[in-house]
Amino acid sequence: MDPIKNPFAPGAGAPPPALTGRDGEIEAFRVMVGRLKIGRPTKSMMLTGLRGVGKTVLLTAFRDTAENQRFITGSTEITHEMDFKATVARLARRAILALNPVESIKDKAWKAAGVLKAFSIKIPGGGEIGFNIEALRGKGDSGQFHDDLSDLFVAIGEAAKEKKTGVLFFFDEIQFLKREGLEALIAATHQVSQRSLPVGIVGAGLPQLPRIAGEAKSYAERLFDFPKIDRLDEAAAKSALELPAGQQGVTFEGGAIDAILKFTGGYPYFLQEYGKHVWNIAKDAIISRQDIEMARHAVIAQLDENFFRVRIDRTTAAERNYVVAMAHLGRGPYRTGDIAARIGRQSTTVAPLRGQLINKGLVFGPTYGMTDFTVPQFDDFLRRNFPAPTPAKKSKSRSR
């Protein structure tokens, strides 16, 4: 069929043609925005899940919902190299400018601009906020990120309340945020929550996020909901394929779609990738089982090159040996000791490797002493492309 009319969208964070199976999360966010709007206490939100489950797509949908409710939003993706203080200052600047500060001592948006000036004055390039204003002394200028970000969020919240609106900040890949930044973000969220101010945080990250947040601040679980975003159930996965195709008069042969569900496991990104390829291969408006079988090789090749290989290429030789050993143990999660034994090492000696892989976002610890991949079907890719590592031979003790 015509690839130009192909409705499927397997891009990174690209919105699918039909956002199915996420009604619960969308409703929870709608309630969160509604409560912020009327000044009721509510938790902020941190989405967690593996790669390819649609966390970024949901962030985008949430942001659109908030903006439709006339909320002011700011969003960014966290990286290891990011200067978070400068980044949050830029987000705050946009929010304050959107609050339309008036040069008046009584205007809380003008006061918030003064706090931002104090907060950002020592950041390279952070002193300019778009209008002339003196830094507000005694707020946001202590030099302690923890306290200063709280001052800034409270000032923004008071201004938003005065203007009868709200502000939401969206952070993707939040597990990469350094400890100092995460502590400050949680503390600032706590301050606006205590005052019932209309400022909220929506984050998305890998499954270790609840643990990281709890380690940063023990009260994080009382400030945030951590909905787990997982694979789609059978009905939602079928709808993700059938609805976009049906809108263009295309259907699937009876039972044909089951083969796609079995291969993809219901993971949204994989569904979009398979839908794209089978659409391009199919010759008429009824997609057959044969079309689906013919598309499988193209889907595997595409996933290997564009989804899996870019991740394995970021590993060192030792890290690669570790994850290949994991894969050849079968399906996870994996006992850390079993991985070490597979490569002929002691558990204590491979702990740094595991830590490096966690920092790179390739693995996580679902429970104590266990390790698993953050990428669905990554183990299949590794088994297809890398032989099992040969454990180092142990030296035999001499008999006396």
Buried (B, 14 or more C-beta within 10 A) or exposed (E): BEEEEBBBBBEEBBBBBBBBBBEEBBEBBBEBBEBBBEEEEBBBBBBBBBBBBBBBBBBBBBBEBBEEBEBBBBBBBBEEEBEBBEBBBBBBBBBBBBBEBEEEEEBBBBBBBBBBBBBBBEBEEBEEBEEEBEBBEEBBBEEEBBBBBBBBBBBBBBBBBBBEBBBBBBBBBBBBBEEEBBBBBBBBBBBBBEBBBBBBBBBBBBBBBBBBBBEBBEEBEEBBBBBEBBBBEEEBBBBBBBBBBBEBEBEBEEEBBBBBBEBBBBBBBBBBBBBBBBBBBBEEEEBBBEBBEBBBEBBBEBBBEEBBEEBBEEBEEBBBBBBBBBBBBEEBBBBBEBBBBBBEBEBEEBEEBBEBBBEBBBBBBBEEEBBBBBBBBBBBBBBEEBEBBEEEEEEEEEEE
